[in-house]
């Protein structure tokens, strides 16, 4: 028998936990056929509702259900890392508890591993039900990442991924505090097969990802797996230095020919404000990288357990 770990990050998901469990155990015939021993590892990311109580109730019914609870909300990235760190399985899959990652795909995903792949990743080919502005910015993010990063980034990629122990260990070897798992998946490499499926609505509850949270997450991804923003700010700096030199020559020539150094001050004020804005923008880019360095140097733990709620 081979252990098959299902990692399920949760944050305020008391409604979806029992629904997810009923769906995932429908794969029990598949697990028996492939001689797999499943364990369901729920990672409670500091929920404030009855999520922990729901998982406890499941554990009493099914000893295959386990729980790791955080002392506070550390974010989904920390939850996924904790799941990978505590997974015992030779095969490990990460799934969302809201059933937007269909458990029915597991047999097809495992079949791909039997073909010799190290991981099977999933991506949505549609964004039905998602706000148009959110879909637009998501596609723009992946387009930019493919251009500025050498790491594989697939449009519509999900965290829903089945991996062998070899790949899990490779991911765990990257112990950075500032984590962007979608980029880490691509960075470690290994032979990966992509499965496509149409967007699935949540089984219950509401999403915890606001537009602002997704925007900050995209900035994390860009700065974690590319130095292109720093190069971009350097190019802007050199360009404006050249423009400034040209403008100085222009002003000197105009003074010598027309003797009118005062006219055009409104446009000059606009230029000064524009260049100042560019300077602050480039300083902000530099600040993002310095902030990441600051957090890494402090070497704080990625998450902390609430030991009384772990089993």
Buried (B, 14 or more C-beta within 10 A) or exposed (E): EEBBBBBBBBBBBBBBBBBBBEBBBEBEEBBEEBEBBBBBBBBBBBBEBBBBEBBBBBBEEEEBBBBBBBEEBBBBBBBBBBBBBBBEBBBBBBBBBBBBBBBEBBBBBBEBBEEEBBBBBBBBEEBEEBEEEBBEBBEEBBEBBBEBBEBBBBBBBBBBBBBBBEBBEBBBEEEEBBBBBBBBBBBBEBEBBBBEBEBBEBBBBEEEEEEEEBEEBBBBBBBBBBEBBBEBBEEBEEEBEEEEEEEEEEEEEBEEEEEEEEEEEEEEEEBEEEBEEBBEEBEEBEEBBEEBEEEEEEEEEBBBBBEEBEE
